[in-house]
Amino acid sequence: MRGNALLRVSDAGGALRIDDLRCAPSLAMRRAGDDVYLVGTAASPIGGDEVALSLELAPGASLRVRSVAAAIARRGAGRRPARLTICARLGERAQLWWEPEPGVASAGSTMVVRTEISLAAGARVWWREEVVLGRFGEPPGRWISALHAERAGRPLLHHEVAVDAESGPALAGPGHRAMGSVLAVGGVPEPAVAHAEDGVAVVLPLECDDAVLISASARDHPALRRLLDAVGGAAEAPGSAPATGR
């Protein structure tokens, strides 16, 4: 299954205005207040699926993107991977919170997620990605995530992670089945390392003074989310509404 989806938004006096919305065959988007939810409309992602999603925020616009459920990557016919390509463009002073539910690398699947983020000067982003290695009681499939970000035309971050049944324990830690990262630009937490009985998280500063990469791994998804929220507590994104002036 192949398809392209587009969401273009702007600011309407402190509220979200959707200027263009186009959905892919396997991916719909539904507005709920000033949030937009991703909704899977088919048994996707399955090996061989290719979906492209474009997000465009006009200057001053604020948007939070969530999802209604986890995205479970499944094995398809043959050995082709499922692919999701995301392109996000933020204008001056735009703010984007990307907070979907986790991806799940089920047994035998291969999922490739490639994200490109382009921020104008003064734009802010909180881009959270979470992956659970396999469903309960099964080995994980393969999950590849690549994130490229630039700010005002200059490279900000090139980050890529690939995990499977063999590399997962080495990258995430023994007994850890959940991995996550956050790219935070603007209103960021201080560099730190957080240890818990069921996970660890680290906040790494990037070249810009107000940009960090948070990386975490944990025993399960609830523990992972607690860690990401704990180390990101100084940022405005977790658990708070975008600054839309309401």
C-alpha atoms as a printed R data frame, in Angstrom:
    type eleno elety resid chain resno      x       y      z
1   ATOM     1    CA   MET     A     1  0.000   0.000  0.000
2   ATOM     2    CA   ARG     A     2  1.333   3.416 -0.950
3   ATOM     3    CA   GLY     A     3  0.120   6.915 -0.216
4   ATOM     4    CA   ASN     A     4  0.976  10.519  0.530
5   ATOM     5    CA   ALA     A     5 -0.492  12.599  3.352
6   ATOM     6    CA   LEU     A     6 -0.243  16.364  3.884
7   ATOM     7    CA   LEU     A     7 -1.104  18.670  6.751
8   ATOM     8    CA   ARG     A     8 -0.636  22.422  6.354
9   ATOM     9    CA   VAL     A     9 -1.547  24.696  9.272
10  ATOM    10    CA   SER     A    10 -1.343  28.355 10.268
11  ATOM    11    CA   ASP     A    11 -2.220  30.600 13.193
12  ATOM    12    CA   ALA     A    12 -5.688  32.137 13.427
13  ATOM    13    CA   GLY     A    13 -5.535  34.613 16.275
14  ATOM    14    CA   GLY     A    14 -3.977  32.144 18.712
15  ATOM    15    CA   ALA     A    15 -5.913  29.101 17.480
16  ATOM    16    CA   LEU     A    16 -5.029  26.370 15.017
17  ATOM    17    CA   ARG     A    17 -6.227  26.765 11.450
18  ATOM    18    CA   ILE     A    18 -5.957  23.860  9.028
19  ATOM    19    CA   ASP     A    19 -5.268  25.199  5.552
20  ATOM    20    CA   ASP     A    20 -4.820  21.869  3.769
21  ATOM    21    CA   LEU     A    21 -5.416  18.278  4.846
22  ATOM    22    CA   ARG     A    22 -4.886  15.244  2.635
23  ATOM    23    CA   CYS     A    23 -4.864  11.684  3.934
24  ATOM    24    CA   ALA     A    24 -3.172   8.548  2.667
25  ATOM    25    CA   PRO     A    25 -5.093   5.272  2.106
26  ATOM    26    CA   SER     A    26 -3.685   3.813  5.335
27  ATOM    27    CA   LEU     A    27 -3.354   7.017  7.361
28  ATOM    28    CA   ALA     A    28 -6.034   9.528  8.313
29  ATOM    29    CA   MET     A    29 -5.736  12.680 10.417
30  ATOM    30    CA   ARG     A    30 -8.467  13.942 12.731
31  ATOM    31    CA   ARG     A    31 -8.601  17.255 14.539
32  ATOM    32    CA   ALA     A    32 -9.450  17.449 18.235
33  ATOM    33    CA   GLY     A    33 -9.296  21.039 19.436
34  ATOM    34    CA   ASP     A    34 -5.824  22.335 18.653
35  ATOM    35    CA   ASP     A    35 -4.418  18.806 18.367
36  ATOM    36    CA   VAL     A    36 -4.327  16.514 15.346
37  ATOM    37    CA   TYR     A    37 -4.469  12.742 15.770
38  ATOM    38    CA   LEU     A    38 -3.012  10.166 13.402
39  ATOM    39    CA   VAL     A    39 -5.468   7.331 12.776
40  ATOM    40    CA   GLY     A    40 -4.555   4.074 11.052
41  ATOM    41    CA   THR     A    41 -7.281   3.123  8.596
42  ATOM    42    CA   ALA     A    42 -5.848  -0.234  7.507
43  ATOM    43    CA   ALA     A    43 -3.666  -3.041  8.847
44  ATOM    44    CA   SER     A    44 -0.541  -0.987  8.364
45  ATOM    45    CA   PRO     A    45  2.432  -0.783  8.432
46  ATOM    46    CA   ILE     A    46  2.973  -4.119  6.672
47  ATOM    47    CA   GLY     A    47  6.103  -5.037  4.749
48  ATOM    48    CA   GLY     A    48  5.976  -3.343  1.355
49  ATOM    49    CA   ASP     A    49  3.881  -0.363  2.516
50  ATOM    50    CA   GLU     A    50  5.258   3.077  1.658
51  ATOM    51    CA   VAL     A    51  3.692   6.175  3.228
52  ATOM    52    CA   ALA     A    52  4.938   9.776  3.074
53  ATOM    53    CA   LEU     A    53  3.684  12.450  5.473
54  ATOM    54    CA   SER     A    54  4.360  16.172  5.062
55  ATOM    55    CA   LEU     A    55  3.785  18.702  7.849
56  ATOM    56    CA   GLU     A    56  3.968  22.417  7.092
57  ATOM    57    CA   LEU     A    57  3.596  25.057  9.791
58  ATOM    58    CA   ALA     A    58  3.255  28.688  8.763
59  ATOM    59    CA   PRO     A    59  5.041  31.363 10.805
60  ATOM    60    CA   GLY     A    60  3.602  31.580 14.313
61  ATOM    61    CA   ALA     A    61  1.560  28.376 14.050
62  ATOM    62    CA   SER     A    62  1.429  25.859 16.922
63  ATOM    63    CA   LEU     A    63  0.537  22.203 16.465
64  ATOM    64    CA   ARG     A    64  0.579  19.029 18.529
65  ATOM    65    CA   VAL     A    65  0.401  15.701 16.663
66  ATOM    66    CA   ARG     A    66 -0.626  12.563 18.523
67  ATOM    67    CA   SER     A    67 -1.983   9.152 17.543
68  ATOM    68    CA   VAL     A    68 -4.884   7.044 18.762
69  ATOM    69    CA   ALA     A    69 -2.887   3.805 19.064
70  ATOM    70    CA   ALA     A    70  0.534   2.232 18.708
71  ATOM    71    CA   ALA     A    71  1.768   1.465 15.186
72  ATOM    72    CA   ILE     A    72  2.500  -2.266 15.002
73  ATOM    73    CA   ALA     A    73  4.886  -3.112 12.163
74  ATOM    74    CA   ARG     A    74  4.057  -6.510 10.667
75  ATOM    75    CA   ARG     A    75  5.802  -8.836  8.260
76  ATOM    76    CA   GLY     A    76  4.529  -8.708  4.701
77  ATOM    77    CA   ALA     A    77  4.921 -10.900  1.654
78  ATOM    78    CA   GLY     A    78  8.578 -11.372  0.785
79  ATOM    79    CA   ARG     A    79 11.208  -9.499  2.767
80  ATOM    80    CA   ARG     A    80 10.412  -5.908  1.802
81  ATOM    81    CA   PRO     A    81 10.369  -3.378  4.649
82  ATOM    82    CA   ALA     A    82  7.550  -1.014  5.465
83  ATOM    83    CA   ARG     A    83  8.594   2.609  4.995
84  ATOM    84    CA   LEU     A    84  7.382   5.856  6.541
85  ATOM    85    CA   THR     A    85  8.916   9.133  5.374
86  ATOM    86    CA   ILE     A    86  8.112  12.280  7.330
87  ATOM    87    CA   CYS     A    87  8.991  15.813  6.264
88  ATOM    88    CA   ALA     A    88  8.257  18.670  8.682
89  ATOM    89    CA   ARG     A    89  8.814  22.336  7.825
90  ATOM    90    CA   LEU     A    90  8.396  25.018 10.488
91  ATOM    91    CA   GLY     A    91  8.230  28.728  9.747
92  ATOM    92    CA   GLU     A    92  9.398  31.580 11.971
93  ATOM    93    CA   ARG     A    93  8.211  31.189 15.591
94  ATOM    94    CA   ALA     A    94  6.254  28.028 14.700
95  ATOM    95    CA   GLN     A    95  5.946  25.333 17.382
96  ATOM    96    CA   LEU     A    96  5.482  21.604 16.803
97  ATOM    97    CA   TRP     A    97  4.939  18.816 19.334
98  ATOM    98    CA   TRP     A    98  5.223  15.348 17.742
99  ATOM    99    CA   GLU     A    99  3.986  12.878 20.359
100 ATOM   100    CA   PRO     A   100  2.474   9.742 18.770
101 ATOM   101    CA   GLU     A   101  2.109   6.424 20.564
102 ATOM   102    CA   PRO     A   102  5.062   4.047 20.145
103 ATOM   103    CA   GLY     A   103  5.977   1.914 17.181
104 ATOM   104    CA   VAL     A   104  6.151  -1.829 17.801
105 ATOM   105    CA   ALA     A   105  8.642  -4.008 15.924
106 ATOM   106    CA   SER     A   106  6.747  -7.324 15.833
107 ATOM   107    CA   ALA     A   107  8.495 -10.592 14.988
108 ATOM   108    CA   GLY     A   108  9.652 -10.857 11.372
109 ATOM   109    CA   SER     A   109  8.890  -7.233 10.485
110 ATOM   110    CA   THR     A   110 11.199  -4.556  9.125
111 ATOM   111    CA   MET     A   111 10.235  -0.914  9.556
112 ATOM   112    CA   VAL     A   112 12.158   2.061  8.172
113 ATOM   113    CA   VAL     A   113 11.258   5.554  9.400
114 ATOM   114    CA   ARG     A   114 13.050   8.521  7.898
115 ATOM   115    CA   THR     A   115 12.360  12.022  9.211
116 ATOM   116    CA   GLU     A   116 13.520  15.395  7.927
117 ATOM   117    CA   ILE     A   117 12.839  18.500  9.999
118 ATOM   118    CA   SER     A   118 13.533  22.005  8.757
119 ATOM   119    CA   LEU     A   119 13.203  24.837 11.266
120 ATOM   120    CA   ALA     A   120 13.286  28.537 10.575
121 ATOM   121    CA   ALA     A   121 15.027  30.759 13.099
122 ATOM   122    CA   GLY     A   122 12.910  31.039 16.233
123 ATOM   123    CA   ALA     A   123 10.936  27.837 15.559
124 ATOM   124    CA   ARG     A   124 10.552  25.279 18.346
125 ATOM   125    CA   VAL     A   125 10.078  21.517 18.212
126 ATOM   126    CA   TRP     A   126  9.584  18.605 20.612
127 ATOM   127    CA   TRP     A   127  9.940  15.478 18.459
128 ATOM   128    CA   ARG     A   128  9.446  12.248 20.392
129 ATOM   129    CA   GLU     A   129  9.988   8.769 18.935
130 ATOM   130    CA   GLU     A   130  9.419   5.557 20.881
131 ATOM   131    CA   VAL     A   131  9.908   1.930 19.839
132 ATOM   132    CA   VAL     A   132  8.932  -1.272 21.631
133 ATOM   133    CA   LEU     A   133 11.012  -4.303 20.642
134 ATOM   134    CA   GLY     A   134  8.446  -7.013 19.945
135 ATOM   135    CA   ARG     A   135  5.003  -7.735 21.317
136 ATOM   136    CA   PHE     A   136  4.649  -9.620 24.597
137 ATOM   137    CA   GLY     A   137  6.374 -12.985 24.487
138 ATOM   138    CA   GLU     A   138  7.879 -12.653 21.000
139 ATOM   139    CA   PRO     A   139 11.279 -11.631 19.611
140 ATOM   140    CA   PRO     A   140 11.487  -8.226 17.932
141 ATOM   141    CA   GLY     A   141 11.590  -7.477 14.264
142 ATOM   142    CA   ARG     A   142 13.945  -4.866 12.801
143 ATOM   143    CA   TRP     A   143 13.368  -1.128 13.257
144 ATOM   144    CA   ILE     A   144 15.450   1.555 11.553
145 ATOM   145    CA   SER     A   145 14.956   5.211 12.420
146 ATOM   146    CA   ALA     A   146 16.852   8.110 10.842
147 ATOM   147    CA   LEU     A   147 16.301  11.723 11.906
148 ATOM   148    CA   HIS     A   148 17.849  14.643 10.063
149 ATOM   149    CA   ALA     A   149 17.201  18.179 11.303
150 ATOM   150    CA   GLU     A   150 18.384  21.587 10.183
151 ATOM   151    CA   ARG     A   151 17.827  25.070 11.564
152 ATOM   152    CA   ALA     A   152 17.980  28.240  9.512
153 ATOM   153    CA   GLY     A   153 19.558  26.222  6.713
154 ATOM   154    CA   ARG     A   154 22.344  24.777  8.886
155 ATOM   155    CA   PRO     A   155 22.641  21.121  9.965
156 ATOM   156    CA   LEU     A   156 21.459  20.532 13.523
157 ATOM   157    CA   LEU     A   157 21.287  16.747 13.967
158 ATOM   158    CA   HIS     A   158 21.835  13.547 11.988
159 ATOM   159    CA   HIS     A   159 20.776  10.629 14.160
160 ATOM   160    CA   GLU     A   160 20.174   7.028 13.114
161 ATOM   161    CA   VAL     A   161 19.352   3.909 15.119
162 ATOM   162    CA   ALA     A   162 18.814   0.340 13.873
163 ATOM   163    CA   VAL     A   163 17.701  -2.413 16.241
164 ATOM   164    CA   ASP     A   164 16.723  -6.059 15.856
165 ATOM   165    CA   ALA     A   165 16.744  -9.285 17.904
166 ATOM   166    CA   GLU     A   166 20.554  -9.308 18.105
167 ATOM   167    CA   SER     A   167 21.393  -5.624 18.501
168 ATOM   168    CA   GLY     A   168 18.439  -4.653 20.699
169 ATOM   169    CA   PRO     A   169 19.837  -5.876 24.039
170 ATOM   170    CA   ALA     A   170 23.240  -4.338 23.241
171 ATOM   171    CA   LEU     A   171 21.790  -0.915 22.406
172 ATOM   172    CA   ALA     A   172 18.932  -0.758 24.875
173 ATOM   173    CA   GLY     A   173 20.463  -2.735 27.717
174 ATOM   174    CA   PRO     A   174 19.780  -6.201 29.122
175 ATOM   175    CA   GLY     A   175 16.080  -6.703 29.762
176 ATOM   176    CA   HIS     A   176 15.165  -3.414 28.094
177 ATOM   177    CA   ARG     A   177 12.463  -3.725 25.424
178 ATOM   178    CA   ALA     A   178 11.683  -0.040 24.884
179 ATOM   179    CA   MET     A   179 13.812   2.705 23.363
180 ATOM   180    CA   GLY     A   180 13.032   6.360 22.815
181 ATOM   181    CA   SER     A   181 14.451   9.718 21.851
182 ATOM   182    CA   VAL     A   182 13.389  13.343 21.851
183 ATOM   183    CA   LEU     A   183 14.776  16.174 19.769
184 ATOM   184    CA   ALA     A   184 14.002  19.331 21.717
185 ATOM   185    CA   VAL     A   185 14.683  22.772 20.270
186 ATOM   186    CA   GLY     A   186 13.661  25.748 22.399
187 ATOM   187    CA   GLY     A   187 12.694  25.560 26.080
188 ATOM   188    CA   VAL     A   188 14.972  22.567 26.602
189 ATOM   189    CA   PRO     A   189 16.032  20.741 29.789
190 ATOM   190    CA   GLU     A   190 19.558  20.936 31.145
191 ATOM   191    CA   PRO     A   191 22.055  18.189 30.153
192 ATOM   192    CA   ALA     A   192 21.667  15.322 32.608
193 ATOM   193    CA   VAL     A   193 21.648  11.569 33.113
194 ATOM   194    CA   ALA     A   194 18.726   9.861 34.870
195 ATOM   195    CA   HIS     A   195 18.891   6.329 36.234
196 ATOM   196    CA   ALA     A   196 15.940   4.298 37.427
197 ATOM   197    CA   GLU     A   197 15.516   0.692 38.446
198 ATOM   198    CA   ASP     A   198 13.879  -0.056 35.101
199 ATOM   199    CA   GLY     A   199 15.713   2.291 32.717
200 ATOM   200    CA   VAL     A   200 18.182   5.068 31.952
201 ATOM   201    CA   ALA     A   201 17.988   8.368 30.070
202 ATOM   202    CA   VAL     A   202 20.563  10.933 29.020
203 ATOM   203    CA   VAL     A   203 20.169  14.528 27.813
204 ATOM   204    CA   LEU     A   204 22.862  15.452 25.285
205 ATOM   205    CA   PRO     A   205 23.449  19.091 24.268
206 ATOM   206    CA   LEU     A   206 23.646  19.889 20.567
207 ATOM   207    CA   GLU     A   207 25.611  22.648 18.894
208 ATOM   208    CA   CYS     A   208 22.858  25.223 19.433
209 ATOM   209    CA   ASP     A   209 22.491  26.474 22.994
210 ATOM   210    CA   ASP     A   210 18.766  25.714 23.075
211 ATOM   211    CA   ALA     A   211 18.754  22.245 21.451
212 ATOM   212    CA   VAL     A   212 19.241  18.802 23.001
213 ATOM   213    CA   LEU     A   213 18.789  15.150 22.131
214 ATOM   214    CA   ILE     A   214 17.240  12.980 24.834
215 ATOM   215    CA   SER     A   215 17.901   9.237 24.537
216 ATOM   216    CA   ALA     A   216 16.410   6.606 26.825
217 ATOM   217    CA   SER     A   217 15.870   2.879 27.171
218 ATOM   218    CA   ALA     A   218 13.724   1.010 29.666
219 ATOM   219    CA   ARG     A   219 12.191  -2.296 30.617
220 ATOM   220    CA   ASP     A   220  8.845  -1.477 29.002
221 ATOM   221    CA   HIS     A   221  6.949   1.406 27.446
222 ATOM   222    CA   PRO     A   222  5.415   2.868 30.643
223 ATOM   223    CA   ALA     A   223  8.875   3.010 32.217
224 ATOM   224    CA   LEU     A   224 10.290   4.618 29.076
225 ATOM   225    CA   ARG     A   225  7.609   7.313 29.058
226 ATOM   226    CA   ARG     A   226  8.234   8.093 32.725
227 ATOM   227    CA   LEU     A   227 11.952   8.540 32.043
228 ATOM   228    CA   LEU     A   228 11.432  10.795 29.036
229 ATOM   229    CA   ASP     A   229  8.969  12.928 30.956
230 ATOM   230    CA   ALA     A   230 11.299  13.101 33.961
231 ATOM   231    CA   VAL     A   231 14.382  14.311 32.110
232 ATOM   232    CA   GLY     A   232 12.306  16.564 29.872
233 ATOM   233    CA   GLY     A   233 10.474  18.169 32.771
234 ATOM   234    CA   ALA     A   234 12.181  21.520 32.264
235 ATOM   235    CA   ALA     A   235 10.809  21.765 28.733
236 ATOM   236    CA   GLU     A   236  7.333  23.101 28.042
237 ATOM   237    CA   ALA     A   237  6.186  20.239 25.848
238 ATOM   238    CA   PRO     A   238  5.417  17.232 28.073
239 ATOM   239    CA   GLY     A   239  1.924  17.381 29.482
240 ATOM   240    CA   SER     A   240  1.364  21.023 28.562
241 ATOM   241    CA   ALA     A   241 -0.484  22.674 25.744
242 ATOM   242    CA   PRO     A   242  1.361  24.473 22.965
243 ATOM   243    CA   ALA     A   243  1.714  28.181 23.579
244 ATOM   244    CA   THR     A   244 -1.115  29.331 21.352
245 ATOM   245    CA   GLY     A   245 -2.131  32.303 23.442
246 ATOM   246    CA   ARG     A   246 -5.492  30.842 24.415
